[in-house]
Amino acid sequence: MPYPAVPRRVKIGDAAAFAGTTPRAIRHYHAIGLLAEPDRGGDGRRRYGYDDMIRLLWIRTMADAGIPLDDIRAGLEGGAGIDQSLARLAESLAAKAAAIEAQRAAVRRLRAAGSPLGLLSPLVGDRLRDLPPGSLRTADLDTLLITERVFGPLGAAAQADRFVILATRPELRAEEDRLTDAEAALDDTVSPDDPRIEDLAARRCAHETALAAAVAGSGLDETLDLLLDQEDEEIEEKGGARMSVAEAVTKMPYDFSPARVRYEERVIDLLYTADQADGTPQTC
């Protein structure tokens, strides 16, 4: 059986196929001076010899490793810059590997949870894991997602305790629902001076005070304090807040009416006043 003839030179298409690239890429290497122009045949087309192919193979192998073309040139010419390029590349690949592993972990949590709860950090998800199915509202998950974005996993974990209480205390959940409906009614038809705003703010303050007392009575805050002592630095490194609270407030739209804005301000004022009451029970 005769063997096929071995060519002395090949056309650009054959060179590209052997090197695992494209004619367009090879032309680019020529244009930037990374690969010298080869001799041309009688038809005016490029013909690549053995040395050309060796150079092309080195270029493709280094490019496949992620080395920038400028650094490939330096490496092929014996420059010292290739070491710095490799160091930068190693750092970049390590960061990409960490990002991929974080994505894989998120997918594992989502599959294990069987719900969007798996997209929250493990610290938050673990605190809600034992709740009865359906007891955590979609709006609750939305709120936790926002809180984790602004305050990080620790802030969202503290807020998760609030939802645990709401899921296990029907009377508090009922009042939460009533307040939520009343707050939604503070639309643009309501004046910011409406006296109902003050009454509703007082109810919200009293409700939040009752929730805080229920959290304290459940011991949930004690377990959170333990986590803070043991894992504070590790948690913040893995998923801390990515922007300041002030910056986040300007970037998260809520489309509140003037009446709703006034109401939210009054709730904050009342909660702050209650929290500053030294040695006395919190009242709103």
Protein Blocks (a to p, Z undefined) as FASTA:
>chain_A
ZZddddfbdcfklmmmmnopafklmmmmmmnopaccddddfkopacddfklmmmmmmmmm
mmmnopafklmmmmmnopaklmmmmmmmmmmmmmmmmmmmmmmmmmmmmmmnopaklmpc
fklmmmmmmpcehkacfklmmmmmmmmmmnommlmmmmmmmmmmmmmmmklmmmmmmmmm
mmmmmcfkbcfklmklmmmmmmmmmmmmmmmmmmmmnommmmmmmmmmmmmmmmmmmmpc
fbdfklmmmmmcghiafklmmmmmmmmmmmmmmmmmghiacdZZ
